[in-house]
Amino acid sequence: MDKFMTAAQAAELIRDGDTVGLMGGGGGLMEATHMFEAVQARFLATQSPRQLTMLHALGIGDKKTKGMNCFAHEGLVKRVIGGHWVWSPAMQQLALDNKIEAYILPGGVSSQLMREIGAGRPGLITHVGLGTVCDPRHGGGKMNDAAQEDLAEVIQMDGLEWLRYKPFPIHVAIVRASAADEEGNISFEHEAANLDAQSLALAARNSGGKVIVQVKERVATGSFKAREVRIPAAWVDAVVVDPEQQTSYAIPFDPAFSGELTGEPRRQSEAADHAAEVAAAAEAFGERQAVARRAAVELFNSGKARPVINYGVGVPDAVAKLIAARNEQHRIYQTIEHGTYGGTLMDGPLFGYARNAHAMLDAATQFDFYGGGGLDIAFLGFGEFDEEGSVNVSRLGGITVGPGGFIDIAQNARKVVFCGTLAAKGVKLATGDGQMRVLQQGGVKKLVKQVDQITFSGPQGLVRKQEVLYLTERASFRLTPEGVELFELAPGIDLQRDVLDQMEFQPRIAADLKVMAAEFFNAAL
């Protein structure tokens, strides 16, 4: 049977009411854009398929028309279980208006749950998500009033609490890869990551569903070595060739992103990456760089000679750039949840890409490593945090944001360094001369009495004996059994006016309250 067909033909395989698993990352990372657009075109022309449940682990889209935006039509989707929502404002609006049932799952949990579904096991049993919005006692993953079902339940095993994320059949998987041979064997050779393609295909195959794979090229049978086949033909129902498929929305193809460079070409590419990082670090000095300098101190205080680390988005990007600019990558093992190790991390729309990565794993395996305690330190952003040390990044201002891999990472790293600014909206700061001065206070307080939603649980952090810091441009805080404690001030900052008056709770004040080093705030250094 010839499995090759057009995108329009493959879209016909989706029935009304199906549960459809998707993969991808912001910027077009492993996104089956051609297939997504074909499903959208079919719906707009025929009003079918309808009432779909969509599942995706990470953010997919360009904040305009691509990715999850293709499915953001009333009637096309009934329920969305998304790891990260910001790349589709249209889908966020459907959730806000209760036009769909909106849910979130941790990104790693989604990938691992697909594997468990494919293996026929009774869901995913894990500690990840306890005490957070995914815990049924704190929301059960529900993000709006239309969502009524808890996606997980609390169970007891060996005297401990666990979450069991409930399994459900996957009727269709839409997967992206590089090439397919005539039999339908699938290779990822030219992709910038593996993500959860294999887990998703497995789940659909063993649910009795359909596996649709979009590739860039069709090759002869026998073209692949056995180890190059990541999804065997036995799992595949349909192959769609899109010769215009790109590495990202903006990049046609770059072998540095797919990890194909070796030897001298790779070294030359790495040298160019380092020069670019040094140039990027030379951007106008401000609070981001000041916080990054303070945060970088923690990197080599983690108790490991060469710690395994993860960088999140936001201010943590500046930490990554700082380490690269200092040429200190050799002192760490750098990872990202998409499955890559080493290399030069991209940011913004290309977050999830790494040039000249040293290794690429499947996302489920990467999250196994994280969940088992493999991360020594993680640098993550925060939307807000409260007096218990709990952090919210998943719902801000009533808008569904989603955690991506945040919950999996924050709950499992031995040391977590949350980085961000103390306030938002209208803040004016001045720094660069060894001090930090607040010229205008912000209209939004980010250190609140109680977070709107728990994406990281302070109490669970204490249970797991994590070291947790909250670093801002004005003050540094840490999690203690007695609550959040303020232990450092930036030079030039008034404790009462610039910090305490800008918070909704009274933190503990360390008996030996210190002033941060002036060098963190000196643009000339």
N, C-alpha and C positions, 0 to 999 in steps of 0.2 A: 504493500500500500504506500502510495506517495504521500508523505507527510507535509510536503511543501505546498503552501497556498498563499493567497494574498491576505493582507491585513483585514480587508473587508470580509473575506470568507472565514477567517479565524474569529472575528468578532461575532459571527453568527453562532458560534459554539456556546456563547453565553446565554443562559436562559433567564427569564424573569425570576426574581427571588433568589438567585444564586449568591453564594459567598465567594468573593473573588479576592485572591491574595496578590498583592503588588509588591514590587521591590524598587529600590532606587534611593538616591540621596540628592540633596539640593545641588543645583548646578548641572543636573543631567547625569549624575553618576549612576551608571548601569540602569538608566531609565529606558524602558521600552516605549519611547515617545511615539513612534509610528503606530504601534498597537493602541496606545491610549487614545490617540486622535481618531483611530478607526472606530473604536467603541463609541466615542462622542458623536462622530458623524452618523453612525447607525441610529443612535438615540434621537438626535435632532431630526433625522429624516423619517423615522418610524415610531418614535416614542417607545422603543424597545432596545435593549433590555430595561426593565423597570425594577424598582424596589430591591436594589442590590445591597448586600453587605460588603463593605470594602475593608480590607485589613492591610496595613503597612507599618513597618517597624520604625522607619526613619522618615525625615521630611522629604517630600518629593514635589518639585515644581520650581517656578521662577518668579512667584508672586504676581504673575500676570495670566498667561494662557496655557502654560505647559504643566506637566505632572498632574497632581491631584486637581488642578483647575479644570482639566478635561472632564472630570466626573462631577463637578460642582453645579449640577442642574437638578432643580426640584423634580422629583419623580424618578430620576435615574438611580439615586441612592436612597436607601432607607436608613442604613446604619453605617457609621464609619468608626472603626477602631484604629486610631492613628497614633503612632509614636510621637510625631512632631508635626504641627499644623501650620507653622508660620509661612510656609512657602505657598499656601493657597488661601489668600484672604477671602476668596469667594466661598470656600468650604467653611472657613471660620464664621462667616456671616450666616450661612445656613444653620450652623450649630447655635449661634447666638439667637436666631429667630425661631429655634425649636422646629425647624423644617426637616431635620434629620435627628436620629439618635446619635449623640456624640459621646465617644468613649476614648480613653487612653489606656495604653499598656506601656510598661518600660520597653525600650527598644530591644534589649537583650532577651527579655521574657518573651517577646513576640517571636524572635528567631528561634529560641529554644522550644517554645510551645509548638511551632510548626514541626520541629523534629520529633517531638513527643507524639503529636497527632499522626505523623507519618509512620511511627513505630507502633501505633496502636496502644500506647500506654494511657493511663487514666489522667491525662493532663500533665501540667508541669508543677511539681512540688518543690518549693524553694522558699528561702527566707527573704528574697528580694521583694520589696514592696511592703513589708510589715511596717505598720505605723504610718504609712503614707496614704495618699489619695487612692491607691490601688487596694488597700485594705478595706474590706466591706464595712468596718467600723468607722472609716474616715471617708467614705464615698464610693468604694468599690469600682473605681475607674469611670464613674458617671460624670459627665461634664455639662449636662443641661437637664431640664425637666423632662424632656422627651425620653431620656435614657432611664430605664427603670430596673434593669437587670444588673446584679453584681457579677463581674467577670471572674471573681475569685472568691474562695471561701477559706476561713481559718480552720485548720485541723490541728490535732495534737498527735505527736509522734515522739516516743521516747522522752516524754515529759517536757517537750518543747513545742512552741507554736510554729506553724508553717502556713504558707499560703498555697492553696491548690488552685492554679489557674485552669479553668474548665476547658476541656477540648470541644471542638466542633468541626464538622466536615468542611473541607475546602473544595468547592465545586470546580473552580477554575484558578489556575495559577498563570499569571502573565510574567514571564521571566525574560531577562535580557542577557545575551552572551555575545561572543565574538564571531564564532563560525559553527556551522553544522555540516557533517558529511552527508552523503546521500542516504545513509541509513537513519540519520537523525541523532547521531552522537554529537555532543555539544562540548565546545572548548571555550575557555575564558581568556585565552592567551593575550589578547590585546586590551583587556579591561583594566580599569584602574583600581579594582577591588573585586572581591568575590561576593561580599554581602551575604544575604541569606538565600541566594538563588537555589542552592542544593536542598536546603531544608524546606523551602516553599514548594519546590517541584515534588519532593518526597511526600509532603502532606497531601497535595492534590492527587498524586498517583494512587496512594493507598487509601484515599477517601472515595475512590471510584470516580474522581473528577478528571478534568482535562488539563493537560500541561501544554501551554502555548509559549514557544520560545522565539523571540525576535533576535536575529543575528545580522551581521553586516555582510557575510559572504557564505556561499555554498561551495563546498569542496568535495573532491572525489573520495569515495570510500577508501580507507586505508591511509588517508592523509595524516591522521593523528597517531601519535604513540599512545599506548594504553593509558599511561599516567597523565596524558594531556586531556583526557575525556573526564569532565567534571559532572556531567549529567548523561547517563547512558541512554541510548535510543529506546530501550525498553520502557523508559519513563515518559517518553515524549509523544504527544498526540499531534501537534501542529508546529511547523516551522515557518516563520515569516522572514523573508530576506528584505532588509532595508539597506541598500547600498549607500545611502546618505547618513547612516548611523555614525555618530561622532563620540569622541571621548567625553566631551562635555557640550553644553549648549554653544560655547564659544570656541572650543578647540577641536578641530577635525580629528587629529591623532597626534599623540606625543609618546614615543616609546619610554620616555623617562617616567611617565605616569603609570604605564603598564608594567614597569619593572623589567623591561626587556634589555636595557642597556647593561653591559658588563665591561670589565677591563678599562681601557683608556677612555672610550667614549663616556662611560659612566663617571669616571673621575673628572673629566672636563665639565660634564653637566653638573656635578656636585660643586665644583669650583664656581660655576656661574650662579648656582643657587645661593651659595654662601655670600657672594658679592651682592646679590639682590637683597638678601636678608640684612646685610650691613647697611645698605642704602635705605631699606625700609625702616630700620631702627633709627635712622637719622631724621625721621619726620619731626615736626614741631613738638618740642617737649611739653608734656602736660601731665594731668593726674593719672592717665593710664600708665605712662612710663614710670611714674613715681610708685604706684602700687605694684607694678611688675618688678621693680628693683627690690622692694621690700619682700615680695613673695618669693623671689629667687633665692633669698637667704635660706628659706625653709627647704629648698631642694636638696641641699647637701647636709641637712640636719636630720635626715629621715632614718639614720641608723644603718644605711646601706652604702657600701663603697660606690656602687653603681646602681642606683635605684631604678625600678620600673615605674614609669610615670604615664599619666594621661593628661592632655590639655583639653579643656572645654572651649566654648566660644565666648566672645566678649573680651574682657580684660585678660583672661588667660592667653589669648592670642599674643598679647604683648609680652607675656612671660616667655612663650615659645620663641618669639623673634629675638628677645634679649639673649637667651641662651645660644641661639644661632649666631648672633652678632658677636658674642664673646668666644665663639668657636669652641663651645663646651659640650657639643653633642656627644662626644666620645665618653663623657662622664656619666651618661644616663642611657637607659633603654627606653626609647620613646615609643609609645603605642597610641593608637586611636581605635575607637570602638568598631570602626568599619572593618577592622581586621589587619591593618598594616602596622609594621614595625620599622622604625628608623625613617630616614629620608627627611625631606624638607616639607613641612606641613603647609598647605594652602589655607586661606581663610576666606571670610565673606561667602559669596556664592559657591566657592570651591572648597568649603570646609568638608573634609572627608577624603580629599585627594592628597597624595603625598608623592613628590618627585623623588625618584631614586630610592624607593623603599627597599629595605633589606629582606623583608618577608611579607607574604600576604596569606592570611588565614581566612577561613569562613567566619562570618560574624558569630554564629552560634558557638564555635570553638573559642573565639576571643572572649565572649562573655562567660564561657565556662572558666576560663583563666581568671577573669575578674572576680566572678562569683566565689571561686575557691580561695580567694585571698592573695592573688598574684600581684596586685597593684600595691606598690609601696606608698605612692603619693599621687594625688589628683589635684589639679588646679581647675576650679569650676567657677562659673559666675553665679550671681544670685539676683532674683527680682526683689525679694524682701526676706528678712528673717526676724524671728520673734524672741521673746525672753526665754523660751525653752531651747533656743538654738535651732529650731526647725526652719527650713528654707522653702520658699515657694518660687518655682520657675515655670510651673505648668499652667497656671491661669492668672492672668494679670489684667486688671481693669475689666473683669468679666469675660475676657476673650480667651478662648481655648488656645493654648500654646503647645502643651504636650511636653513630656520630659525627654524625648529621644533616649539616649543612653544614660542620661543623668542619674536616674534612680539606681541602675545597676552599678554605676561607677561610684557614686557618692556613698552608697551603703556598704561598699566592699573594700575601698581603699583603706589601708592602715592609717594613713594621714590624709585629711582633706583640707585644702586651703581654698576657701571661698573668697573670690576677689571681686570688688565692685566699688561703686561710689556710694557714699552715705545717704545721699538724697538725690532727687531727680526733678526735672521740669523747672527750668529757669535758673538753675544754679550757675553762678559765675565764680570762678576760682582763678587764683594767680599763683604761679610757682615757677621754679627754675633758678632761684637765687639761694637755695638752701632752706627755704621755708615754704609753707603752704598757707595761703590766706584766702578766706571766704569773702568775696566782694558782695555776693548776693545769695541768700539762702534759697533752697529749693521749695517748690510748691507741693512736692510729694515726698512723704517720709517713707523710707524703705526699711527702717528698723521699727517694727510695729509690735503692738501688744500681742496679737495673734495673727499668724499668716492666713490668707484667704484659703490656701490649699497647701497641704503638706507634701512636698516633693522629696525632701530629706527630713527625716525625723531626728530631732535632737535627742529625745529620750532613747531611741533605738541606737543612736551613736554611742551613748554612754553604756548601754547594754553590751555592745560589741567592742567596747574599750578602744574606740577610735580616738585619735588626736584630731581635733577639729578647730580650725582657725577661721576668722572672718576678718579680712584685711580691707580697709578702705583708705582713701586718701587723707582722712583726718585722724583716724584712730584704728587700733587693732584690738580685736576681741578674741576670746577663746571660750570653748565649751567646758563647763565644770559641772560636777554633780549638784552644785547649788545654783546653777543657771549660767547665763552669759556673763563673762567677766571682761571688763575693759582693762587692758594691761599696757597700752602704749598710746602716746599722742604724737601727732606730727608737730615738728617745730613750727611755731607761729599760730597754732590753733588754740583757741580758748575753750577749755573743757566744758564750761557751762553753756556758753552762747553757741558754739559751733558744733557741739556734739550732743550733750544731754538735752538741750532744748529742741533738738531736731530728732529726737527719739520719742516713741510712745511708751517706752518702759524704762525703768531705772535699772541699769546694769550694776552688778558688783564692780567695785573699783579696787583694783589690785593694790595691796599695801605698798608695793614697790613700783608704783606707776612710773614708767620710763618714757623718755622722749626718743623718738626714732632718730636715726642718724641723719644728719643734714645732707650727706652725700646722696641719699635717695631722691632729694628734691633739688639737686644742682644740675642744671642742664649742661654745664660745661664738662661734667665728668662722664 
